[in-house]
Amino acid sequence: MKLSAQQVRLKEFQLNDKQRQLQQLRATVSEFRRIAGDLEKQVSIEERKVGIYDTNHFAYPILARSARQRANNLLISIRELLLLQEMLESSLEQVESTEKK
């Protein structure tokens, strides 16, 4: 059965939308990784400056503690976004396979 021009445009739109979402998601993950890396560098600079590396020490730098927490939160977000990326890639494959039919 042939698809109408409107159905073809709809499938193309869905495909383009999924590709755009995937591209944005990858860019977000990349940016989060960069920021987390910067925060980890900031933590090590603060720890070296003060000379305290134990996060449970009473004099552990507050800046290092908060930067470490932010980096950990970003890593959690990255893991969640990677799961979302897998789902989106699967959805994109489905849209591509239905378009070929």
Biopython code that builds the backbone (N, CA, C, O; Angstrom):
import numpy as np
from Bio.PDB.StructureBuilder import StructureBuilder

atoms = [
    (1, "MET", "N", (0.837, -1.171, 0.000)),
    (1, "MET", "CA", (0.000, 0.000, 0.000)),
    (1, "MET", "C", (0.889, 1.243, 0.000)),
    (1, "MET", "O", (1.817, 1.350, 0.801)),
    (2, "LYS", "N", (0.605, 2.162, -0.884)),
    (2, "LYS", "CA", (1.394, 3.373, -0.985)),
    (2, "LYS", "C", (0.961, 4.393, 0.062)),
    (2, "LYS", "O", (-0.219, 4.533, 0.384)),
    (3, "LEU", "N", (1.953, 5.091, 0.573)),
    (3, "LEU", "CA", (1.657, 6.139, 1.542)),
    (3, "LEU", "C", (1.347, 7.435, 0.807)),
    (3, "LEU", "O", (1.916, 7.722, -0.246)),
    (4, "SER", "N", (0.461, 8.188, 1.365)),
    (4, "SER", "CA", (0.146, 9.482, 0.770)),
    (4, "SER", "C", (1.295, 10.447, 1.043)),
    (4, "SER", "O", (2.138, 10.201, 1.906)),
    (5, "ALA", "N", (1.316, 11.531, 0.307)),
    (5, "ALA", "CA", (2.374, 12.531, 0.471)),
    (5, "ALA", "C", (2.361, 13.098, 1.884)),
    (5, "ALA", "O", (3.413, 13.407, 2.446)),
    (6, "GLN", "N", (1.186, 13.233, 2.448)),
    (6, "GLN", "CA", (1.068, 13.763, 3.806)),
    (6, "GLN", "C", (1.682, 12.796, 4.819)),
    (6, "GLN", "O", (2.352, 13.229, 5.757)),
    (7, "GLN", "N", (1.465, 11.512, 4.642)),
    (7, "GLN", "CA", (2.040, 10.519, 5.550)),
    (7, "GLN", "C", (3.558, 10.483, 5.415)),
    (7, "GLN", "O", (4.268, 10.320, 6.407)),
    (8, "VAL", "N", (4.047, 10.634, 4.205)),
    (8, "VAL", "CA", (5.495, 10.661, 3.979)),
    (8, "VAL", "C", (6.110, 11.868, 4.679)),
    (8, "VAL", "O", (7.147, 11.750, 5.331)),
    (9, "ARG", "N", (5.470, 13.032, 4.546)),
    (9, "ARG", "CA", (5.972, 14.237, 5.215)),
    (9, "ARG", "C", (5.949, 14.076, 6.727)),
    (9, "ARG", "O", (6.864, 14.525, 7.418)),
    (10, "LEU", "N", (4.905, 13.435, 7.242)),
    (10, "LEU", "CA", (4.804, 13.203, 8.680)),
    (10, "LEU", "C", (5.957, 12.322, 9.155)),
    (10, "LEU", "O", (6.579, 12.614, 10.176)),
    (11, "LYS", "N", (6.239, 11.263, 8.435)),
    (11, "LYS", "CA", (7.332, 10.367, 8.823)),
    (11, "LYS", "C", (8.681, 11.079, 8.729)),
    (11, "LYS", "O", (9.550, 10.876, 9.578)),
    (12, "GLU", "N", (8.861, 11.913, 7.701)),
    (12, "GLU", "CA", (10.097, 12.690, 7.579)),
    (12, "GLU", "C", (10.235, 13.668, 8.741)),
    (12, "GLU", "O", (11.322, 13.851, 9.288)),
    (13, "PHE", "N", (9.116, 14.292, 9.108)),
    (13, "PHE", "CA", (9.138, 15.217, 10.240)),
    (13, "PHE", "C", (9.515, 14.482, 11.522)),
    (13, "PHE", "O", (10.336, 14.971, 12.298)),
    (14, "GLN", "N", (8.921, 13.313, 11.749)),
    (14, "GLN", "CA", (9.237, 12.524, 12.940)),
    (14, "GLN", "C", (10.710, 12.139, 12.956)),
    (14, "GLN", "O", (11.361, 12.213, 13.998)),
    (15, "LEU", "N", (11.232, 11.735, 11.818)),
    (15, "LEU", "CA", (12.632, 11.350, 11.717)),
    (15, "LEU", "C", (13.540, 12.538, 12.011)),
    (15, "LEU", "O", (14.494, 12.419, 12.780)),
    (16, "ASN", "N", (13.247, 13.675, 11.404)),
    (16, "ASN", "CA", (14.053, 14.880, 11.636)),
    (16, "ASN", "C", (13.978, 15.326, 13.090)),
    (16, "ASN", "O", (14.978, 15.761, 13.662)),
    (17, "ASP", "N", (12.797, 15.219, 13.688)),
    (17, "ASP", "CA", (12.624, 15.611, 15.081)),
    (17, "ASP", "C", (13.441, 14.714, 16.006)),
    (17, "ASP", "O", (14.101, 15.207, 16.920)),
    (18, "LYS", "N", (13.403, 13.417, 15.779)),
    (18, "LYS", "CA", (14.179, 12.477, 16.607)),
    (18, "LYS", "C", (15.677, 12.734, 16.447)),
    (18, "LYS", "O", (16.425, 12.688, 17.423)),
    (19, "GLN", "N", (16.112, 13.002, 15.217)),
    (19, "GLN", "CA", (17.529, 13.282, 14.980)),
    (19, "GLN", "C", (17.955, 14.566, 15.688)),
    (19, "GLN", "O", (19.048, 14.637, 16.250)),
    (20, "ARG", "N", (17.089, 15.577, 15.658)),
    (20, "ARG", "CA", (17.384, 16.841, 16.336)),
    (20, "ARG", "C", (17.469, 16.635, 17.843)),
    (20, "ARG", "O", (18.375, 17.155, 18.495)),
    (21, "GLN", "N", (16.524, 15.877, 18.397)),
    (21, "GLN", "CA", (16.536, 15.598, 19.832)),
    (21, "GLN", "C", (17.806, 14.855, 20.229)),
    (21, "GLN", "O", (18.419, 15.159, 21.253)),
    (22, "LEU", "N", (18.193, 13.886, 19.418)),
    (22, "LEU", "CA", (19.393, 13.107, 19.700)),
    (22, "LEU", "C", (20.634, 13.992, 19.651)),
    (22, "LEU", "O", (21.526, 13.862, 20.490)),
    (23, "GLN", "N", (20.691, 14.880, 18.682)),
    (23, "GLN", "CA", (21.824, 15.794, 18.560)),
    (23, "GLN", "C", (21.896, 16.726, 19.776)),
    (23, "GLN", "O", (22.977, 16.958, 20.316)),
    (24, "GLN", "N", (20.757, 17.256, 20.203)),
    (24, "GLN", "CA", (20.730, 18.129, 21.375)),
    (24, "GLN", "C", (21.143, 17.373, 22.632)),
    (24, "GLN", "O", (21.866, 17.905, 23.475)),
    (25, "LEU", "N", (20.688, 16.144, 22.752)),
    (25, "LEU", "CA", (21.021, 15.325, 23.908)),
    (25, "LEU", "C", (22.519, 15.057, 23.964)),
    (25, "LEU", "O", (23.132, 15.152, 25.027)),
    (26, "ARG", "N", (23.102, 14.724, 22.828)),
    (26, "ARG", "CA", (24.554, 14.477, 22.779)),
    (26, "ARG", "C", (25.334, 15.736, 23.134)),
    (26, "ARG", "O", (26.347, 15.660, 23.829)),
    (27, "ALA", "N", (24.875, 16.891, 22.666)),
    (27, "ALA", "CA", (25.538, 18.154, 22.984)),
    (27, "ALA", "C", (25.447, 18.445, 24.480)),
    (27, "ALA", "O", (26.410, 18.918, 25.084)),
    (28, "THR", "N", (24.298, 18.163, 25.071)),
    (28, "THR", "CA", (24.116, 18.382, 26.507)),
    (28, "THR", "C", (25.036, 17.478, 27.315)),
    (28, "THR", "O", (25.665, 17.929, 28.272)),
    (29, "VAL", "N", (25.119, 16.207, 26.939)),
    (29, "VAL", "CA", (25.999, 15.266, 27.641)),
    (29, "VAL", "C", (27.443, 15.734, 27.536)),
    (29, "VAL", "O", (28.183, 15.701, 28.520)),
    (30, "SER", "N", (27.843, 16.166, 26.361)),
    (30, "SER", "CA", (29.206, 16.646, 26.151)),
    (30, "SER", "C", (29.499, 17.864, 27.028)),
    (30, "SER", "O", (30.564, 17.955, 27.640)),
    (31, "GLU", "N", (28.561, 18.785, 27.085)),
    (31, "GLU", "CA", (28.733, 19.988, 27.905)),
    (31, "GLU", "C", (28.789, 19.633, 29.391)),
    (31, "GLU", "O", (29.609, 20.182, 30.127)),
    (32, "PHE", "N", (27.928, 18.727, 29.834)),
    (32, "PHE", "CA", (27.944, 18.302, 31.233)),
    (32, "PHE", "C", (29.273, 17.641, 31.584)),
    (32, "PHE", "O", (29.803, 17.860, 32.673)),
    (33, "ARG", "N", (29.813, 16.836, 30.675)),
    (33, "ARG", "CA", (31.116, 16.195, 30.926)),
    (33, "ARG", "C", (32.216, 17.237, 31.059)),
    (33, "ARG", "O", (33.090, 17.122, 31.918)),
    (34, "ARG", "N", (32.170, 18.252, 30.206)),
    (34, "ARG", "CA", (33.176, 19.309, 30.268)),
    (34, "ARG", "C", (33.089, 20.057, 31.599)),
    (34, "ARG", "O", (34.105, 20.320, 32.242)),
    (35, "ILE", "N", (31.878, 20.392, 31.996)),
    (35, "ILE", "CA", (31.685, 21.120, 33.249)),
    (35, "ILE", "C", (32.123, 20.264, 34.434)),
    (35, "ILE", "O", (32.774, 20.767, 35.349)),
    (36, "ALA", "N", (31.774, 18.977, 34.430)),
    (36, "ALA", "CA", (32.172, 18.084, 35.523)),
    (36, "ALA", "C", (33.690, 17.983, 35.599)),
    (36, "ALA", "O", (34.255, 17.959, 36.692)),
    (37, "GLY", "N", (34.353, 17.925, 34.455)),
    (37, "GLY", "CA", (35.821, 17.896, 34.433)),
    (37, "GLY", "C", (36.408, 19.167, 35.016)),
    (37, "GLY", "O", (37.373, 19.115, 35.779)),
    (38, "ASP", "N", (35.828, 20.318, 34.658)),
    (38, "ASP", "CA", (36.287, 21.594, 35.211)),
    (38, "ASP", "C", (36.103, 21.630, 36.728)),
    (38, "ASP", "O", (36.968, 22.125, 37.451)),
    (39, "LEU", "N", (34.986, 21.111, 37.200)),
    (39, "LEU", "CA", (34.734, 21.092, 38.644)),
    (39, "LEU", "C", (35.728, 20.186, 39.363)),
    (39, "LEU", "O", (36.204, 20.523, 40.447)),
    (40, "GLU", "N", (36.044, 19.041, 38.766)),
    (40, "GLU", "CA", (37.026, 18.137, 39.377)),
    (40, "GLU", "C", (38.397, 18.806, 39.459)),
    (40, "GLU", "O", (39.111, 18.636, 40.447)),
    (41, "LYS", "N", (38.765, 19.563, 38.431)),
    (41, "LYS", "CA", (40.035, 20.302, 38.463)),
    (41, "LYS", "C", (40.015, 21.330, 39.586)),
    (41, "LYS", "O", (40.999, 21.506, 40.304)),
    (42, "GLN", "N", (38.884, 22.000, 39.724)),
    (42, "GLN", "CA", (38.742, 23.004, 40.772)),
    (42, "GLN", "C", (38.871, 22.361, 42.153)),
    (42, "GLN", "O", (39.486, 22.936, 43.051)),
    (43, "VAL", "N", (38.298, 21.186, 42.323)),
    (43, "VAL", "CA", (38.389, 20.464, 43.595)),
    (43, "VAL", "C", (39.843, 20.142, 43.900)),
    (43, "VAL", "O", (40.308, 20.374, 45.016)),
    (44, "SER", "N", (40.570, 19.607, 42.914)),
    (44, "SER", "CA", (41.957, 19.233, 43.195)),
    (44, "SER", "C", (42.828, 20.452, 43.470)),
    (44, "SER", "O", (43.754, 20.380, 44.277)),
    (45, "ILE", "N", (42.543, 21.566, 42.810)),
    (45, "ILE", "CA", (43.303, 22.791, 43.093)),
    (45, "ILE", "C", (43.065, 23.239, 44.529)),
    (45, "ILE", "O", (44.010, 23.577, 45.241)),
    (46, "GLU", "N", (41.806, 23.241, 44.955)),
    (46, "GLU", "CA", (41.478, 23.645, 46.327)),
    (46, "GLU", "C", (42.102, 22.699, 47.351)),
    (46, "GLU", "O", (42.640, 23.143, 48.365)),
    (47, "GLU", "N", (42.030, 21.405, 47.084)),
    (47, "GLU", "CA", (42.613, 20.435, 48.022)),
    (47, "GLU", "C", (44.122, 20.631, 48.122)),
    (47, "GLU", "O", (44.684, 20.590, 49.217)),
    (48, "ARG", "N", (44.780, 20.843, 46.981)),
    (48, "ARG", "CA", (46.234, 21.064, 47.012)),
    (48, "ARG", "C", (46.574, 22.350, 47.748)),
    (48, "ARG", "O", (47.534, 22.404, 48.516)),
    (49, "LYS", "N", (45.779, 23.383, 47.507)),
    (49, "LYS", "CA", (46.046, 24.679, 48.133)),
    (49, "LYS", "C", (45.981, 24.567, 49.656)),
    (49, "LYS", "O", (46.828, 25.118, 50.358)),
    (50, "VAL", "N", (44.984, 23.860, 50.159)),
    (50, "VAL", "CA", (44.781, 23.732, 51.600)),
    (50, "VAL", "C", (45.605, 22.579, 52.171)),
    (50, "VAL", "O", (46.029, 22.625, 53.326)),
    (51, "GLY", "N", (45.830, 21.550, 51.363)),
    (51, "GLY", "CA", (46.589, 20.391, 51.823)),
    (51, "GLY", "C", (45.735, 19.364, 52.545)),
    (51, "GLY", "O", (46.266, 18.487, 53.225)),
    (52, "ILE", "N", (44.433, 19.460, 52.408)),
    (52, "ILE", "CA", (43.517, 18.505, 53.049)),
    (52, "ILE", "C", (42.744, 17.793, 51.948)),
    (52, "ILE", "O", (42.071, 18.421, 51.130)),
    (53, "TYR", "N", (42.856, 16.455, 51.946)),
    (53, "TYR", "CA", (42.223, 15.656, 50.896)),
    (53, "TYR", "C", (41.073, 14.798, 51.425)),
    (53, "TYR", "O", (40.335, 14.192, 50.648)),
    (54, "ASP", "N", (40.928, 14.751, 52.730)),
    (54, "ASP", "CA", (39.869, 13.958, 53.353)),
    (54, "ASP", "C", (38.587, 14.785, 53.398)),
    (54, "ASP", "O", (38.530, 15.827, 54.052)),
    (55, "THR", "N", (37.561, 14.311, 52.696)),
    (55, "THR", "CA", (36.311, 15.079, 52.636)),
    (55, "THR", "C", (35.596, 15.134, 53.981)),
    (55, "THR", "O", (34.733, 15.987, 54.189)),
    (56, "ASN", "N", (35.946, 14.233, 54.895)),
    (56, "ASN", "CA", (35.316, 14.226, 56.221)),
    (56, "ASN", "C", (36.067, 15.085, 57.234)),
    (56, "ASN", "O", (35.612, 15.249, 58.366)),
    (57, "HIS", "N", (37.199, 15.626, 56.839)),
    (57, "HIS", "CA", (37.986, 16.470, 57.735)),
    (57, "HIS", "C", (37.212, 17.758, 58.016)),
    (57, "HIS", "O", (36.565, 18.310, 57.126)),
    (58, "PHE", "N", (37.286, 18.229, 59.268)),
    (58, "PHE", "CA", (36.501, 19.405, 59.656)),
    (58, "PHE", "C", (36.922, 20.668, 58.897)),
    (58, "PHE", "O", (36.117, 21.585, 58.734)),
    (59, "ALA", "N", (38.170, 20.724, 58.434)),
    (59, "ALA", "CA", (38.662, 21.916, 57.746)),
    (59, "ALA", "C", (38.707, 21.744, 56.223)),
    (59, "ALA", "O", (39.352, 22.525, 55.523)),
    (60, "TYR", "N", (38.025, 20.727, 55.724)),
    (60, "TYR", "CA", (37.992, 20.516, 54.269)),
    (60, "TYR", "C", (37.366, 21.748, 53.617)),
    (60, "TYR", "O", (36.350, 22.251, 54.098)),
    (61, "PRO", "N", (37.955, 22.235, 52.537)),
    (61, "PRO", "CA", (37.469, 23.485, 51.925)),
    (61, "PRO", "C", (36.002, 23.396, 51.463)),
    (61, "PRO", "O", (35.597, 22.440, 50.802)),
    (62, "ILE", "N", (35.246, 24.398, 51.825)),
    (62, "ILE", "CA", (33.830, 24.439, 51.462)),
    (62, "ILE", "C", (33.672, 24.512, 49.945)),
    (62, "ILE", "O", (32.772, 23.887, 49.383)),
    (63, "LEU", "N", (34.536, 25.266, 49.286)),
    (63, "LEU", "CA", (34.471, 25.373, 47.830)),
    (63, "LEU", "C", (34.683, 24.004, 47.177)),
    (63, "LEU", "O", (33.985, 23.648, 46.227)),
    (64, "ALA", "N", (35.644, 23.247, 47.690)),
    (64, "ALA", "CA", (35.908, 21.909, 47.142)),
    (64, "ALA", "C", (34.727, 20.985, 47.406)),
    (64, "ALA", "O", (34.351, 20.191, 46.544)),
    (65, "ARG", "N", (34.151, 21.087, 48.582)),
    (65, "ARG", "CA", (33.006, 20.235, 48.928)),
    (65, "ARG", "C", (31.814, 20.517, 48.002)),
    (65, "ARG", "O", (31.180, 19.591, 47.493)),
    (66, "SER", "N", (31.522, 21.786, 47.794)),
    (66, "SER", "CA", (30.376, 22.121, 46.940)),
    (66, "SER", "C", (30.664, 21.800, 45.471)),
    (66, "SER", "O", (29.769, 21.358, 44.751)),
    (67, "ALA", "N", (31.898, 22.016, 45.021)),
    (67, "ALA", "CA", (32.249, 21.681, 43.634)),
    (67, "ALA", "C", (32.185, 20.174, 43.420)),
    (67, "ALA", "O", (31.739, 19.713, 42.370)),
    (68, "ARG", "N", (32.626, 19.411, 44.407)),
    (68, "ARG", "CA", (32.558, 17.950, 44.298)),
    (68, "ARG", "C", (31.100, 17.489, 44.223)),
    (68, "ARG", "O", (30.770, 16.596, 43.443)),
    (69, "GLN", "N", (30.235, 18.092, 45.029)),
    (69, "GLN", "CA", (28.817, 17.729, 45.011)),
    (69, "GLN", "C", (28.178, 18.075, 43.664)),
    (69, "GLN", "O", (27.389, 17.301, 43.123)),
    (70, "ARG", "N", (28.528, 19.243, 43.134)),
    (70, "ARG", "CA", (27.998, 19.630, 41.819)),
    (70, "ARG", "C", (28.479, 18.675, 40.736)),
    (70, "ARG", "O", (27.709, 18.296, 39.853)),
    (71, "ALA", "N", (29.751, 18.286, 40.799)),
    (71, "ALA", "CA", (30.294, 17.343, 39.811)),
    (71, "ALA", "C", (29.583, 15.998, 39.919)),
    (71, "ALA", "O", (29.254, 15.385, 38.903)),
    (72, "ASN", "N", (29.346, 15.539, 41.141)),
    (72, "ASN", "CA", (28.629, 14.270, 41.330)),
    (72, "ASN", "C", (27.204, 14.355, 40.782)),
    (72, "ASN", "O", (26.719, 13.415, 40.153)),
    (73, "ASN", "N", (26.544, 15.475, 41.022)),
    (73, "ASN", "CA", (25.189, 15.660, 40.485)),
    (73, "ASN", "C", (25.197, 15.644, 38.957)),
    (73, "ASN", "O", (24.299, 15.081, 38.331)),
    (74, "LEU", "N", (26.212, 16.263, 38.366)),
    (74, "LEU", "CA", (26.317, 16.251, 36.905)),
    (74, "LEU", "C", (26.552, 14.840, 36.378)),
    (74, "LEU", "O", (25.997, 14.464, 35.345)),
    (75, "LEU", "N", (27.368, 14.057, 37.076)),
    (75, "LEU", "CA", (27.623, 12.681, 36.645)),
    (75, "LEU", "C", (26.348, 11.840, 36.711)),
    (75, "LEU", "O", (26.111, 10.993, 35.851)),
    (76, "ILE", "N", (25.540, 12.078, 37.726)),
    (76, "ILE", "CA", (24.248, 11.382, 37.821)),
    (76, "ILE", "C", (23.356, 11.791, 36.645)),
    (76, "ILE", "O", (22.707, 10.949, 36.025)),
    (77, "SER", "N", (23.333, 13.081, 36.350)),
    (77, "SER", "CA", (22.531, 13.568, 35.225)),
    (77, "SER", "C", (23.021, 12.983, 33.906)),
    (77, "SER", "O", (22.217, 12.652, 33.035)),
    (78, "ILE", "N", (24.333, 12.855, 33.758)),
    (78, "ILE", "CA", (24.901, 12.277, 32.535)),
    (78, "ILE", "C", (24.438, 10.841, 32.372)),
    (78, "ILE", "O", (24.051, 10.434, 31.276)),
    (79, "ARG", "N", (24.475, 10.069, 33.451)),
    (79, "ARG", "CA", (24.012, 8.672, 33.374)),
    (79, "ARG", "C", (22.548, 8.605, 32.949)),
    (79, "ARG", "O", (22.177, 7.773, 32.121)),
    (80, "GLU", "N", (21.726, 9.471, 33.510)),
    (80, "GLU", "CA", (20.305, 9.487, 33.152)),
    (80, "GLU", "C", (20.106, 9.907, 31.692)),
    (80, "GLU", "O", (19.255, 9.356, 30.993)),
    (81, "LEU", "N", (20.889, 10.877, 31.242)),
    (81, "LEU", "CA", (20.777, 11.322, 29.857)),
    (81, "LEU", "C", (21.251, 10.245, 28.885)),
    (81, "LEU", "O", (20.713, 10.124, 27.784)),
    (82, "LEU", "N", (22.252, 9.463, 29.284)),
    (82, "LEU", "CA", (22.717, 8.379, 28.418)),
    (82, "LEU", "C", (21.647, 7.300, 28.277)),
    (82, "LEU", "O", (21.496, 6.707, 27.208)),
    (83, "LEU", "N", (20.906, 7.045, 29.352)),
    (83, "LEU", "CA", (19.783, 6.107, 29.253)),
    (83, "LEU", "C", (18.713, 6.656, 28.310)),
    (83, "LEU", "O", (18.160, 5.928, 27.486)),
    (84, "LEU", "N", (18.438, 7.933, 28.445)),
    (84, "LEU", "CA", (17.473, 8.580, 27.557)),
    (84, "LEU", "C", (17.962, 8.530, 26.110)),
    (84, "LEU", "O", (17.172, 8.345, 25.184)),
    (85, "GLN", "N", (19.269, 8.697, 25.927)),
    (85, "GLN", "CA", (19.845, 8.641, 24.583)),
    (85, "GLN", "C", (19.649, 7.260, 23.963)),
    (85, "GLN", "O", (19.322, 7.151, 22.781)),
    (86, "GLU", "N", (19.847, 6.215, 24.750)),
    (86, "GLU", "CA", (19.627, 4.859, 24.238)),
    (86, "GLU", "C", (18.178, 4.674, 23.795)),
    (86, "GLU", "O", (17.912, 4.102, 22.737)),
    (87, "MET", "N", (17.250, 5.158, 24.608)),
    (87, "MET", "CA", (15.832, 5.041, 24.258)),
    (87, "MET", "C", (15.523, 5.835, 22.988)),
    (87, "MET", "O", (14.769, 5.379, 22.128)),
    (88, "LEU", "N", (16.107, 7.014, 22.881)),
    (88, "LEU", "CA", (15.875, 7.856, 21.718)),
    (88, "LEU", "C", (16.474, 7.234, 20.458)),
    (88, "LEU", "O", (15.873, 7.302, 19.385)),
    (89, "GLU", "N", (17.649, 6.631, 20.584)),
    (89, "GLU", "CA", (18.260, 5.954, 19.435)),
    (89, "GLU", "C", (17.394, 4.783, 18.983)),
    (89, "GLU", "O", (17.231, 4.547, 17.786)),
    (90, "SER", "N", (16.845, 4.058, 19.940)),
    (90, "SER", "CA", (15.953, 2.947, 19.606)),
    (90, "SER", "C", (14.707, 3.457, 18.890)),
    (90, "SER", "O", (14.268, 2.875, 17.898)),
    (91, "SER", "N", (14.152, 4.531, 19.393)),
    (91, "SER", "CA", (12.971, 5.132, 18.778)),
    (91, "SER", "C", (13.293, 5.627, 17.367)),
    (91, "SER", "O", (12.481, 5.492, 16.452)),
    (92, "LEU", "N", (14.474, 6.196, 17.205)),
    (92, "LEU", "CA", (14.900, 6.678, 15.893)),
    (92, "LEU", "C", (15.031, 5.520, 14.908)),
    (92, "LEU", "O", (14.635, 5.634, 13.748)),
    (93, "GLU", "N", (15.584, 4.414, 15.375)),
    (93, "GLU", "CA", (15.702, 3.231, 14.513)),
    (93, "GLU", "C", (14.323, 2.735, 14.082)),
    (93, "GLU", "O", (14.137, 2.322, 12.937)),
    (94, "GLN", "N", (13.368, 2.777, 14.994)),
    (94, "GLN", "CA", (12.008, 2.348, 14.656)),
    (94, "GLN", "C", (11.393, 3.256, 13.598)),
    (94, "GLN", "O", (10.759, 2.782, 12.655)),
    (95, "VAL", "N", (11.583, 4.560, 13.759)),
    (95, "VAL", "CA", (11.036, 5.511, 12.791)),
    (95, "VAL", "C", (11.706, 5.309, 11.432)),
    (95, "VAL", "O", (11.047, 5.352, 10.394)),
    (96, "GLU", "N", (13.028, 5.086, 11.451)),
    (96, "GLU", "CA", (13.742, 4.856, 10.189)),
    (96, "GLU", "C", (13.266, 3.576, 9.512)),
    (96, "GLU", "O", (13.113, 3.537, 8.291)),
    (97, "SER", "N", (13.033, 2.536, 10.295)),
    (97, "SER", "CA", (12.600, 1.266, 9.698)),
    (97, "SER", "C", (11.182, 1.371, 9.133)),
    (97, "SER", "O", (10.885, 0.770, 8.100)),
    (98, "THR", "N", (10.313, 2.119, 9.792)),
    (98, "THR", "CA", (8.955, 2.273, 9.263)),
    (98, "THR", "C", (8.949, 3.172, 8.032)),
    (98, "THR", "O", (8.088, 3.038, 7.162)),
    (99, "GLU", "N", (9.916, 4.091, 7.962)),
    (99, "GLU", "CA", (9.979, 4.977, 6.796)),
    (99, "GLU", "C", (10.401, 4.201, 5.549)),
    (99, "GLU", "O", (9.969, 4.516, 4.441)),
    (100, "LYS", "N", (11.240, 3.196, 5.734)),
    (100, "LYS", "CA", (11.727, 2.418, 4.593)),
    (100, "LYS", "C", (10.643, 1.531, 3.995)),
    (100, "LYS", "O", (10.735, 1.124, 2.837)),
    (101, "LYS", "N", (9.629, 1.238, 4.777)),
    (101, "LYS", "CA", (8.557, 0.343, 4.303)),
    (101, "LYS", "C", (7.653, 0.996, 3.305)),
    (101, "LYS", "O", (6.711, 0.368, 2.822)),
]
sb = StructureBuilder()
sb.init_structure("model")
sb.init_model(0)
sb.init_chain("A")
sb.init_seg("    ")
for serial, (resi, resn, name, xyz) in enumerate(atoms, 1):
    if name == "N":
        sb.init_residue(resn, " ", resi, " ")
    sb.init_atom(name, np.array(xyz, "f"), 0.0, 1.0, " ", f" {name:<3s}", serial, name[0])
structure = sb.get_structure()
